[in-house]
Amino acid sequence: MSARLPGAGPVERVEVAVIGGGQAGLTASWFLAQAGLEHVVLERQTAAHAWHDQRWDSFTLVTPNVQCRLPGFPYPGDQPYGFMTRDETSAYLAEYVRRTAPPLRERTTVRELRQDDGGGFVLELETPEGPATLAAEQVVVAVGGYHDPKVPRLAERLPAGVTQVHSSAYKNPESLPAGAVLVVGTGQSGAQIAEDLHLAGRQVHLVVGSAPRCARRYRGRDSIDWLEEMGLYDVAVEDSPGGLREREKTNHYMTGRDGGHDIDLRRFALEGMGLYGRLVDVAGPRLAFAPTLEASLDRADRVAEDIKDAIDGHVARLGLDAPLEERYTPVWRPDSEPTSLDLEDAGVTSVVWATGFVPDFRWVRVPVFDGRGTVGHHRGVTAVDGLHFLGLPWLHTWGSGRFAGLTRDAEHVVDHVVETLRPPVRLRLTS
């Protein structure tokens, strides 16, 4: 319904505004609908667009399909331990939208979110029909935490003739000019894009970061399946070994491509890929690297083996029947630490920056951020009554980044919304 605020035009009012039409916002909408709460879902582009627009052609999920458990719509296919491709994931979410019919408003950008002097919140919108204002009693910000591509300033010093793309804009090897490619970063995106280029026959030079790795399978099962059974995705961030610092860590690299397999950077090196330590300087075509390569490879292997140790302990404690497997032996070690690379001599014509993202919440004009711009919250509930966040990395647990963990997070946030808007009736007893 609409109402008129003093000194303003017509302002629409809703009980709950959900900002973001990706899997986080859609999941919140499902629980809000179950609770019978009036709400809208505001999406600046189209629902779940990032799965198609910001993923490369050969992208697959890293988690097995069986863990795609959005509320009311578990994975419907016949490959529970396969890995959905980019297009299959997009189709899964499109079908979720069709089945749940959320009150979705696409092509609607929230330019500003602020508190209303009279209580609640005001959202200044840009809609297909022009500017508009929405008043909401409660708000769920469900836009995730990966907004602006992060590229180091030293990229500005690369030669003008070198094509540069961020991993979010990379599509396939054919989209880059002919020649060798430098990939910077070995998180999940960087490692998988390096493999994509390598399998296409491109000469790849890979700057190896501090990301850990994990075996795709161990002792007869997918490692992620083991970790879920062991409860590691259920440990609250406050109770994890690194505490709140876990939110800043990079996920383990592996892949679901071609049925799922390990990504072994050492094997890539045996097959001709160039590996380097941390990039520290650019002077025209000449790049300088810190001597961190061997330490980074060893650290990634150590994490993978520690995970196997944990699985072995779990199997032993429960007396499970799981086949033994030989442990990993490094197949390659660098003879020396490479400290430089001349792009012209190496024939490098393009650079893929797989260096992550930075959040952009400048439009949220509500005091819920610390000095570093990080959202202050507990399980998505902030200190400002009525304002919630959903879809952030490690919102509650390591599992918050998976569809199944997101469902739990959304249910908790919406339970809090319901308790605020529909407080339980308490009977007053008289003697």
C-alpha positions in Angstrom: 0.0 0.0 0.0 1.1 3.6 -0.3 1.2 6.5 2.2 2.4 10.1 2.1 5.3 11.2 4.3 5.6 14.9 5.2 7.3 16.8 2.4 7.5 13.7 0.1 5.6 12.1 -2.8 3.9 8.8 -2.5 6.0 6.3 -0.6 5.3 2.6 -0.8 5.5 0.7 2.5 6.3 -3.0 3.1 7.0 -5.0 6.2 10.3 -6.4 4.9 12.6 -5.3 2.0 15.0 -7.9 0.8 17.9 -6.4 -1.2 19.4 -8.8 -3.7 17.8 -11.4 -5.9 20.5 -14.1 -5.9 20.3 -17.3 -4.0 20.6 -15.5 -0.6 17.7 -13.1 -1.3 15.5 -15.9 -2.9 16.1 -18.1 0.2 15.1 -15.3 2.5 12.0 -14.7 0.5 11.0 -18.3 0.8 11.1 -18.2 4.6 9.4 -14.8 4.7 6.6 -16.2 2.6 6.3 -19.3 4.8 5.9 -16.8 7.8 3.2 -14.9 5.9 5.2 -11.6 6.0 4.6 -9.0 3.3 7.9 -8.3 1.5 9.6 -7.5 -1.8 12.8 -8.7 -3.3 14.8 -5.9 -5.0 17.3 -7.0 -7.7 19.4 -4.5 -9.7 19.7 -6.8 -12.7 17.9 -10.1 -13.0 17.5 -12.9 -10.5 20.7 -14.9 -9.9 22.4 -13.1 -12.9 25.9 -13.5 -11.5 25.9 -17.2 -12.1 25.9 -16.6 -15.8 27.3 -13.1 -16.2 30.3 -13.5 -13.8 31.3 -17.2 -14.5 33.5 -18.6 -17.3 32.1 -21.0 -19.8 33.6 -24.2 -18.3 32.7 -23.2 -14.7 31.3 -25.9 -12.4 30.3 -25.9 -8.8 32.9 -27.2 -6.4 30.3 -28.7 -4.0 28.5 -31.9 -5.0 25.0 -31.4 -6.4 23.5 -33.2 -3.4 24.5 -30.2 -1.3 22.4 -27.9 -3.4 19.5 -27.8 -1.0 17.6 -24.6 -1.3 14.4 -24.6 0.9 11.6 -26.3 -0.9 13.7 -27.4 -3.8 16.6 -29.8 -3.3 18.7 -30.8 -6.3 16.3 -32.5 -8.7 18.7 -34.3 -11.0 20.1 -37.8 -11.2 23.8 -37.0 -10.5 23.9 -36.2 -6.8 27.7 -36.5 -6.6 28.3 -34.7 -9.9 28.9 -31.0 -10.2 26.5 -28.6 -11.9 27.9 -26.5 -14.7 27.4 -22.7 -14.9 24.3 -23.1 -17.2 22.9 -25.9 -15.0 23.3 -23.8 -11.9 21.6 -20.9 -13.6 18.7 -23.2 -14.7 18.4 -24.6 -11.2 18.0 -21.1 -9.8 15.6 -20.0 -12.6 13.4 -23.0 -11.8 13.5 -22.1 -8.1 12.2 -18.6 -9.0 9.5 -20.2 -11.2 8.4 -22.6 -8.4 8.5 -20.1 -5.5 7.2 -17.0 -7.3 8.9 -14.5 -5.0 7.7 -10.9 -5.1 10.7 -10.0 -7.2 11.3 -6.6 -8.7 14.1 -6.8 -11.2 16.1 -3.9 -12.7 15.6 -2.1 -9.4 18.7 -0.6 -7.8 18.8 0.6 -4.2 20.8 3.8 -4.3 20.6 4.5 -0.6 19.4 2.7 2.5 19.0 4.8 5.6 17.1 4.8 8.9 13.7 6.5 9.1 13.4 9.1 11.8 10.1 7.6 12.7 11.4 4.0 12.9 12.2 1.5 10.2 14.1 2.2 7.0 13.9 4.3 3.8 15.2 2.9 0.5 15.8 5.3 -2.3 15.4 3.3 -5.6 16.1 3.6 -9.3 13.4 1.6 -11.1 12.6 1.1 -14.8 9.9 3.8 -14.3 12.3 6.2 -12.6 13.3 7.2 -9.0 11.1 5.8 -6.2 11.1 5.6 -2.4 10.2 2.5 -0.3 9.7 2.4 3.4 10.3 -0.9 5.2 10.0 -1.9 8.8 12.8 -4.5 8.4 15.5 -5.0 5.8 17.6 -8.0 4.8 20.7 -7.0 2.8 21.3 -10.2 0.7 23.9 -9.0 -1.9 26.8 -11.1 -0.7 30.3 -9.8 0.0 31.9 -10.0 -3.5 31.1 -6.7 -5.3 33.9 -4.8 -6.9 36.8 -6.7 -8.7 40.0 -6.2 -6.8 43.1 -5.5 -9.0 46.4 -4.3 -7.5 47.5 -0.8 -8.4 50.7 -2.2 -10.0 48.5 -3.4 -12.9 48.6 0.2 -14.0 52.3 -0.2 -14.9 51.8 -3.0 -17.3 52.5 -2.2 -21.0 49.5 -0.8 -22.8 49.4 -3.6 -25.3 48.8 -6.3 -22.7 45.1 -7.2 -22.4 44.0 -7.3 -18.7 40.8 -8.9 -17.4 39.5 -9.7 -14.0 38.5 -13.3 -13.3 34.8 -12.2 -13.2 35.1 -11.1 -16.8 37.0 -14.1 -18.2 34.9 -16.4 -20.4 37.1 -18.8 -22.3 40.6 -19.1 -23.8 39.3 -17.9 -27.2 38.2 -14.6 -25.6 41.9 -13.7 -25.0 44.3 -12.7 -27.7 46.7 -15.3 -29.1 49.8 -15.8 -27.0 50.8 -16.8 -23.5 48.7 -15.8 -20.5 49.7 -14.7 -17.0 47.2 -15.7 -14.3 47.6 -13.9 -11.0 46.1 -15.8 -8.0 45.5 -19.4 -7.0 42.2 -19.3 -5.2 39.4 -21.4 -6.6 38.9 -19.1 -9.6 42.6 -18.6 -10.4 43.5 -22.3 -10.2 40.5 -23.3 -12.3 41.0 -20.6 -14.9 44.7 -21.6 -15.2 43.6 -25.2 -15.8 41.1 -24.0 -18.4 43.8 -22.2 -20.3 46.3 -25.0 -19.8 43.9 -27.7 -21.2 43.3 -25.5 -24.2 47.0 -25.6 -25.0 47.8 -22.1 -24.0 51.2 -21.3 -22.4 50.3 -20.3 -18.8 52.4 -18.5 -16.3 50.8 -18.7 -12.8 51.4 -16.5 -9.8 50.9 -18.8 -6.8 49.3 -17.3 -3.7 48.6 -18.6 -0.2 45.4 -20.5 -0.9 45.2 -24.0 0.5 44.1 -27.0 -1.5 42.0 -30.1 -0.8 41.9 -33.5 -2.4 38.7 -33.9 -4.5 38.2 -37.5 -3.2 39.7 -39.5 -0.4 39.0 -43.0 0.9 36.1 -43.6 -1.5 34.1 -40.4 -1.0 34.2 -36.8 -2.0 36.2 -34.8 0.6 33.4 -32.2 1.0 31.0 -35.1 1.7 33.4 -36.3 4.5 33.7 -32.7 5.9 30.0 -32.3 6.0 29.5 -35.6 7.8 32.3 -34.6 10.3 30.4 -31.4 11.1 33.2 -29.0 10.0 30.7 -27.0 8.1 28.6 -26.5 11.3 31.3 -25.0 13.5 30.5 -21.3 14.3 33.1 -18.8 13.2 33.6 -17.7 16.8 34.5 -21.3 17.7 36.8 -22.0 14.7 40.6 -22.1 15.2 41.0 -18.7 13.5 38.0 -17.0 15.1 36.6 -14.1 13.1 39.8 -14.0 11.0 38.4 -17.1 9.2 36.2 -14.7 7.2 39.3 -13.3 5.5 40.8 -16.6 4.4 40.7 -18.0 0.9 38.8 -21.2 0.1 40.7 -24.4 -0.8 41.2 -24.9 -4.5 39.8 -28.0 -6.3 37.4 -28.4 -9.2 34.2 -30.2 -10.3 35.2 -30.1 -13.9 34.8 -33.4 -15.9 33.3 -35.1 -12.9 35.6 -33.5 -10.3 39.3 -33.9 -9.7 42.3 -32.5 -7.8 44.0 -29.4 -9.0 47.7 -30.1 -8.7 49.8 -27.1 -9.5 53.0 -29.2 -9.3 51.7 -31.4 -12.1 50.9 -28.4 -14.2 54.5 -27.3 -13.8 55.7 -30.8 -15.0 53.5 -30.2 -18.1 55.0 -26.9 -18.9 53.1 -24.3 -16.8 55.4 -21.6 -15.3 54.9 -21.1 -11.6 56.0 -18.0 -9.6 55.9 -16.6 -6.1 54.1 -13.5 -5.0 54.1 -10.6 -7.5 55.8 -7.7 -5.9 56.7 -5.2 -8.7 56.0 -4.3 -12.4 58.3 -2.2 -14.5 56.9 -2.2 -18.0 57.2 -5.7 -19.3 59.4 -6.9 -16.5 57.8 -8.5 -13.4 59.4 -9.2 -10.1 58.4 -12.0 -7.7 59.1 -12.8 -4.1 60.8 -16.2 -3.4 57.6 -17.7 -1.9 56.7 -20.3 -4.5 58.0 -23.4 -2.8 56.7 -22.4 0.6 53.2 -21.8 -0.9 53.1 -25.1 -2.6 54.3 -26.9 0.6 51.7 -25.1 2.7 48.9 -26.0 0.3 49.9 -29.6 0.3 50.2 -29.6 4.1 46.6 -28.4 4.4 45.4 -31.1 2.0 47.2 -33.8 4.0 45.9 -32.4 7.3 42.3 -32.8 6.0 43.1 -36.4 5.1 44.4 -36.9 8.7 41.1 -35.6 10.0 39.2 -37.9 7.7 41.3 -40.9 8.8 40.6 -40.0 12.5 36.9 -39.8 11.8 36.9 -43.2 10.0 38.9 -44.8 12.9 36.7 -43.4 15.6 33.5 -44.7 14.0 34.9 -47.9 12.6 33.8 -47.1 9.1 34.5 -49.3 6.1 36.5 -46.9 3.9 39.2 -48.1 1.5 42.8 -47.0 2.4 44.6 -44.7 -0.1 48.2 -43.9 -0.5 49.1 -40.3 0.5 50.2 -37.6 -1.9 53.8 -37.4 -2.9 54.9 -34.1 -4.6 55.5 -34.8 -8.3 57.6 -31.6 -8.8 59.7 -29.1 -6.9 61.2 -25.9 -8.3 65.0 -26.1 -8.9 65.2 -22.5 -7.8 62.9 -19.6 -7.0 62.0 -17.6 -10.1 62.2 -13.9 -9.3 61.5 -12.3 -12.7 59.6 -12.6 -15.9 59.8 -10.5 -19.1 56.4 -10.5 -20.6 57.7 -9.7 -24.1 60.3 -12.4 -24.0 57.7 -14.9 -22.7 55.2 -13.9 -25.4 52.6 -13.0 -22.7 49.8 -11.0 -24.3 47.2 -11.0 -21.6 46.8 -11.1 -17.8 43.9 -12.6 -15.8 43.7 -11.0 -12.3 42.2 -13.7 -10.1 42.7 -11.5 -7.1 39.2 -11.4 -5.5 36.7 -8.7 -4.8 36.2 -5.9 -2.3 32.7 -5.3 -0.7 30.9 -2.1 -1.6 28.3 -1.1 1.0 28.7 2.7 0.6 25.0 2.9 -0.2 24.1 1.5 3.3 23.9 4.7 5.4 23.4 2.9 8.6 26.1 2.7 11.4 26.8 -1.1 11.3 30.4 -1.0 10.0 33.7 -1.1 11.7 36.8 1.1 10.8 37.7 -1.3 8.0 34.2 -1.1 6.5 33.3 -4.6 7.7 29.7 -5.4 8.6 29.3 -5.9 12.3 26.8 -8.7 13.0 26.2 -12.0 14.7 24.7 -14.6 12.4 23.5 -11.8 10.2 21.7 -9.8 12.9 23.2 -6.3 13.4 23.1 -4.0 16.4 20.7 -1.8 14.5 17.2 -3.1 15.1 15.6 -4.4 11.9 18.7 -4.5 9.7 20.1 -7.9 8.8 22.7 -9.3 6.4 22.7 -12.6 4.5 25.1 -14.3 2.1 28.3 -13.0 3.5 31.3 -15.4 3.7 31.4 -17.2 7.0 28.2 -15.4 8.1 27.9 -18.1 10.7 29.9 -21.1 9.7 32.3 -22.3 6.9 29.1 -23.8 5.4 27.5 -20.4 5.0 29.1 -20.2 1.5 27.2 -23.4 0.3 23.5 -23.5 -0.7 22.7 -25.8 2.2 24.5 -23.6 4.7 22.8 -20.5 3.3 19.4 -22.1 3.9 20.2 -22.4 7.6 21.4 -18.8 7.8 18.3 -17.5 6.1 16.0 -19.4 8.4 17.8 -17.9 11.4 17.6 -14.4 10.1 14.0 -14.7 9.1 13.2 -16.2 12.5 14.6 -13.0 14.1 12.6 -10.8 11.7 9.4 -12.7 12.6 10.1 -12.4 16.4 10.4 -8.7 15.9 7.4 -8.1 13.7 5.2 -10.8 15.2 6.2 -11.1 18.9 4.6 -14.1 20.6 1.6 -13.3 22.7 2.4 -13.7 26.4 -0.5 -14.5 28.7 -0.5 -12.5 31.9 -1.3 -14.7 34.8 -3.2 -13.2 37.8 -3.6 -14.7 41.2 
